[in-house]
């Protein structure tokens, strides 16, 4: 699922729901940099973590 991520997309970290929503800053290979609202900037190893895209309308839920 990480292969569809592009800068600007909104995601959730499945193992860290308290981090809130995150905006993808960049994706280079398996390295995904995300700026989370309650955690700040985090570099994710896409081989280990599959981020969950948030589609329009889901963010309010």
N, C-alpha and C positions, 0 to 999 in steps of 0.2 A: 504493500500500500504506500510505502514511503516514496516509491518511484514517481508518483503523481504529484508530489508536493512541489510547490513553486513559491518563490518569495511573495509575501503578501497574504498567503493562505493562513487561515486560522485553524489551530489544532489543539488537541488535548493530549497530555501525557497519561496513558492508561494507569500507570503505577503511582502517579503523583497528582491526584485530583485537586489537592489543596493549592497547587501552583496556579490554578485558574486557566484561562484561555491563553494561548500563545500565538504569536505571529511569526511565521517562518521568515527569517532574514536571508538565509542562503542555504543551498544544498549543493555540495560538491562530493560526488560519489555517495558514500554512505554517511558522510558527516553533514548533519543538519543543524544549523544554528537557529535557535528559536528564542524570542523574547517573551517570557511569560509574565503575566500581570502581577503575580505575587512572588516570583522567584528571580526575575531578571533574565539576563542572557545566559543560555545554556547550550552547550554543544552536545548533540545527541548522536550516539553511534547507531545508525539505522540498521545495522546487522543484528543488534541486540533488542532495540525498542522499536515497535511499530506505532508511530503516532497516529492519533485518530483525527481525521479531518472533521471540521465543524462546517456543515453546509448552511447556507442562509436560512434563517428561521430557527436553527438549533441553538444559537448562542443565547437566546433569551430563556431557554428552558433550563 
